[in-house]
Amino acid sequence: MKHQRIKLIIAGGTGFLGTVILQRMAPLFDEVVVLCRKPLQSFSNIRFVQWDGKQPGPWVDEIDGANVLINLTGKSVNCRYNAENKKQILESRLASTLALGAAVIMASHPPKLWINSSSATIYRHAEDRPQDEYSGEKGDDFSMNVCRQWEETFFDIPTPTTRKVAIRTALVLGQQGGVYPVFRKLANMGLAGKQGSGRQMTSWIHEVDFVSALRFIIDSPEIDGVINLAAPHPVSNEEFIKTIRHSLGHSCGLPQTKWMLEIGAWIMGTETELVTKSRWVLPTRLLSCGFDFKYPFVQQAFNA
């Protein structure tokens, strides 16, 4: 980074992505405040402040004078899409965004930058061509419409002095969280074959590049609006699975047909769309702004 920021706020920062950000970005700030539902013991320059993710409270004072606000709040989509879970997935995203927006509006010295999560799943199932920020087509199903409403809520909040960026993040590959530990387990059990047709595209980003992209956005005042956080070389599901197998020293894996995926998803309490949807997403804006990926190819990412 060009110079040290004073204060960083991370809402919903106790999960996988929040932990990665804290590990790699906390030393760059004088003070880091994590808004979370259960307060934890503070350490180093990191404080944990309780909030409910729904409405303003004493935590709003932390927003006033902060330099950067990053919102990662939202119920995990790794669940069954029944009525109650669907409601929680949507409401957790909209309510937290509106609550933070109220705090930003009330602040005497609002953050210079607000980065709000979104997802690369906002784009339609694409096997014909890649999707980017300029020509990508938004889809029309539950997950896609959640992302659409999330972004609309974010950008509709009037924050004239705060730059806003919505990050459409692909699958983040990391040792301690995200999808990698799941695929590693499947590979070690001999179950990592292509999933469904295997033709669906998989967009991903290494955790190091994820954090580096956030730092790049912070240091690039010309960047606002939507940004795709995805490596520049997505691959098919079949290639993705084969690459992770080989990186772990396994030559083959059992292919998983649609009915096998349905049974497995039911047992694991998740949905098959998380692996069968074709997410073919390119980081056109990051590349055009000069961002340099450390792990542009999936083989590099798995080897790391």
C-alpha positions in Angstrom: 0.0 0.0 0.0 1.2 3.5 -0.7 0.8 4.7 2.9 -0.7 3.4 6.1 -4.4 3.8 6.7 -5.5 4.7 10.2 -8.7 2.6 10.8 -10.3 -0.3 9.1 -13.8 -1.7 9.9 -14.7 -5.2 9.0 -18.3 -6.2 9.4 -18.8 -9.9 9.7 -15.1 -10.4 9.9 -14.9 -13.7 11.9 -15.4 -16.1 9.1 -13.0 -17.5 6.5 -12.6 -14.3 4.4 -12.5 -12.0 7.4 -9.8 -14.1 9.0 -7.7 -14.0 5.8 -8.1 -10.2 5.6 -7.1 -9.8 9.3 -4.0 -12.0 8.9 -2.8 -10.1 5.8 -4.1 -6.6 6.2 -4.3 -5.8 9.9 -0.6 -4.8 10.2 -1.2 -2.1 7.5 -3.6 -0.2 9.8 -3.2 1.5 13.1 -6.6 0.2 14.3 -8.8 -2.6 13.1 -12.4 -3.0 14.4 -14.3 -6.2 13.7 -18.1 -6.0 14.0 -19.4 -9.4 15.1 -22.4 -11.0 16.9 -20.3 -12.4 19.8 -17.5 -10.1 21.1 -14.1 -11.8 21.2 -11.0 -11.0 23.1 -9.1 -8.1 21.5 -5.4 -8.5 20.6 -2.7 -6.5 19.0 -4.4 -3.7 17.0 -7.6 -5.6 16.5 -10.8 -5.0 18.6 -14.0 -7.0 18.4 -17.2 -5.0 18.8 -20.7 -6.5 19.1 -23.5 -5.8 16.7 -26.6 -7.6 15.5 -26.1 -6.9 11.8 -29.6 -5.5 11.6 -29.9 -2.0 13.1 -27.9 0.9 14.4 -26.5 0.6 18.0 -23.5 1.7 20.0 -21.3 0.2 17.3 -22.1 3.1 14.9 -19.6 5.3 16.8 -16.8 3.1 15.3 -17.8 4.1 11.8 -17.3 7.8 12.4 -13.7 8.6 11.4 -12.8 5.2 9.9 -10.9 5.2 6.6 -12.1 1.9 5.1 -15.3 -0.1 5.7 -15.5 -3.7 4.4 -18.8 -5.6 4.8 -18.7 -9.4 4.6 -21.9 -10.0 6.5 -24.4 -12.7 5.3 -25.6 -16.1 6.1 -23.6 -18.8 4.3 -25.1 -20.1 1.1 -23.7 -23.5 1.9 -27.1 -24.8 3.1 -30.4 -26.2 1.8 -32.5 -23.6 0.1 -35.7 -24.1 2.1 -38.0 -21.2 2.8 -36.4 -20.2 6.1 -32.8 -20.4 4.9 -33.7 -18.4 1.8 -35.2 -15.7 4.0 -32.1 -15.6 6.2 -29.7 -15.5 3.3 -31.5 -12.4 1.8 -32.3 -10.6 5.0 -28.9 -11.0 6.5 -27.4 -9.3 3.5 -29.9 -6.5 3.0 -30.3 -5.7 6.7 -26.6 -5.4 7.5 -26.0 -3.2 4.4 -28.8 -0.9 5.4 -27.6 -0.7 9.0 -24.1 0.2 7.9 -25.5 2.7 5.4 -27.4 4.4 8.3 -24.1 4.6 10.2 -22.2 6.0 7.3 -24.9 8.7 6.7 -24.9 9.6 10.4 -21.1 9.9 10.6 -19.6 13.3 10.9 -16.5 11.9 9.2 -17.7 9.0 7.1 -15.3 6.4 5.7 -13.5 7.3 2.5 -14.2 3.9 1.1 -16.9 1.3 1.6 -16.4 -2.2 0.1 -19.4 -4.4 0.2 -19.5 -8.1 -0.6 -21.5 -9.4 -3.6 -20.8 -12.6 -5.6 -19.8 -13.8 -9.0 -22.9 -15.9 -8.9 -24.9 -12.8 -10.0 -24.1 -13.7 -13.6 -26.1 -16.3 -15.5 -25.1 -19.9 -16.1 -22.6 -19.4 -18.9 -21.0 -22.1 -21.0 -21.0 -20.0 -24.2 -18.9 -17.0 -23.3 -17.3 -15.4 -20.3 -19.0 -12.7 -18.2 -17.4 -9.4 -17.1 -18.4 -6.1 -15.6 -19.2 -4.6 -19.0 -20.9 -7.3 -21.0 -21.9 -9.8 -18.4 -25.6 -10.8 -18.1 -27.3 -11.1 -14.8 -29.3 -14.3 -14.2 -32.7 -14.8 -12.8 -32.9 -17.4 -10.0 -32.8 -17.2 -6.2 -29.1 -16.8 -5.8 -28.7 -14.3 -8.7 -31.7 -12.2 -7.5 -30.2 -12.1 -3.9 -27.0 -10.6 -5.4 -29.0 -8.2 -7.5 -31.0 -6.9 -4.6 -27.9 -6.8 -2.4 -26.1 -4.6 -4.9 -29.1 -2.3 -5.5 -29.5 -1.8 -1.8 -25.9 -0.9 -1.4 -25.7 1.6 -4.3 -29.0 3.2 -3.5 -27.7 4.4 -0.1 -26.8 8.1 -0.5 -23.1 8.5 0.5 -21.8 11.4 -1.5 -18.4 11.5 0.2 -17.8 7.8 0.4 -16.5 5.8 -2.6 -18.3 2.5 -2.9 -17.2 -0.8 -4.5 -19.2 -4.0 -4.7 -16.9 -7.0 -5.0 -18.3 -9.9 -7.1 -16.2 -12.6 -5.6 -15.6 -16.0 -7.1 -14.6 -19.2 -5.1 -11.8 -18.2 -2.8 -9.1 -20.9 -2.5 -7.4 -21.1 0.9 -5.9 -23.7 3.1 -8.2 -23.1 6.1 -11.5 -22.4 4.6 -13.7 -21.9 1.5 -14.1 -24.8 -0.9 -10.5 -26.1 -1.0 -10.7 -28.2 2.2 -13.9 -29.9 0.9 -12.4 -30.7 -2.5 -9.1 -31.9 -0.8 -11.2 -34.3 1.3 -13.0 -35.6 -1.7 -9.8 -36.1 -3.6 -8.2 -38.0 -0.7 -11.3 -40.3 -0.5 -11.1 -41.0 -4.3 -14.3 -39.1 -5.0 -12.9 -36.1 -6.9 -14.1 -36.8 -10.4 -16.0 -34.4 -12.7 -19.2 -33.2 -11.2 -22.2 -33.6 -13.5 -21.2 -32.9 -17.1 -17.9 -31.4 -16.0 -18.3 -28.7 -18.7 -19.5 -26.0 -16.3 -16.9 -23.3 -15.8 -15.4 -22.7 -12.4 -14.1 -19.2 -11.5 -11.9 -18.9 -8.5 -9.3 -16.7 -6.8 -6.4 -17.6 -4.5 -6.7 -16.0 -1.0 -3.5 -14.1 -1.5 -4.9 -12.4 -4.7 -8.2 -11.8 -2.9 -6.5 -9.7 -0.3 -4.1 -8.1 -2.7 -7.1 -7.1 -4.9 -8.7 -5.4 -1.8 -5.5 -3.5 -1.1 -5.3 -2.5 -4.8 -8.9 -1.2 -4.7 -8.1 0.8 -1.5 -5.1 2.4 -3.2 -6.9 3.1 -6.5 -9.3 6.1 -5.9 -10.5 5.8 -9.5 -12.1 2.4 -8.9 -15.7 2.4 -7.9 -18.9 0.5 -8.8 -18.7 -3.3 -9.3 -15.5 -5.3 -9.5 -15.1 -9.0 -10.3 -12.6 -10.7 -7.9 -11.7 -13.8 -10.0 -8.5 -15.1 -11.5 -8.1 -14.4 -15.2 -8.0 -18.0 -16.2 -11.2 -19.9 -15.2 -11.4 -23.6 -16.1 -14.0 -26.2 -16.6 -15.2 -28.2 -13.6 -13.5 -31.3 -15.0 -10.2 -29.5 -15.3 -10.6 -27.9 -11.9 -11.2 -31.3 -10.2 -8.4 -33.0 -12.2 -5.9 -30.3 -11.2 -6.6 -30.5 -7.5 -6.4 -34.3 -7.7 -3.0 -34.2 -9.4 -1.7 -31.5 -6.9 -2.5 -34.0 -4.1 -0.9 -36.9 -5.9 -4.1 -38.7 -7.0 -4.4 -39.9 -10.6 -8.1 -40.5 -10.7 -11.4 -39.9 -9.0 -14.9 -41.2 -9.2 -17.1 -39.1 -11.5 -20.3 -37.8 -9.8 -23.5 -38.0 -11.8 -26.4 -35.6 -11.3 -28.3 -38.0 -9.1 -25.1 -38.7 -7.0 -24.7 -35.0 -6.5 -28.3 -34.6 -5.4 -27.9 -37.4 -2.8 -24.5 -36.0 -1.6 -25.9 -32.4 -1.4 -28.9 -33.7 0.7 -26.5 -35.6 3.1 -24.2 -32.6 3.4 -27.0 -30.1 3.9 -26.2 -28.0 0.8 -27.3 -27.5 -2.8 -26.0 -28.9 -6.1 -26.0 -25.5 -7.8 -22.9 -24.6 -5.9 -20.9 -27.0 -8.1 -23.2 -27.4 -11.2 -23.7 -23.8 -12.1 -21.3 -22.5 -14.8 -19.6 -19.5 -13.4 -17.4 -18.1 -16.2 -16.2 -14.8 -14.9 -13.3 -12.5 -15.9 -11.7 -9.7 -13.9 -11.7 -7.3 -16.8 -11.7 -4.1 -14.6 -8.9 -5.2 -12.3 -6.7 -6.2 -15.3 -7.4 -2.9 -17.1 -6.4 -1.0 -14.0 -3.1 -2.8 -13.9 -3.7 -5.4 -11.1 -1.1 -8.2 -11.3 -2.3 -11.7 -10.1 0.2 -13.8 -8.2 -1.7 -16.9 -9.0 -3.4 -16.5 -12.4 -3.6 -20.2 -13.1 -5.3 -22.8 -11.0 -2.3 -25.2 -11.0 -0.3 -22.5 -9.3 -3.0 -21.9 -6.8 -3.3 -25.5 -5.8 0.4 -25.9 -5.6 0.6 -23.0 -3.3 
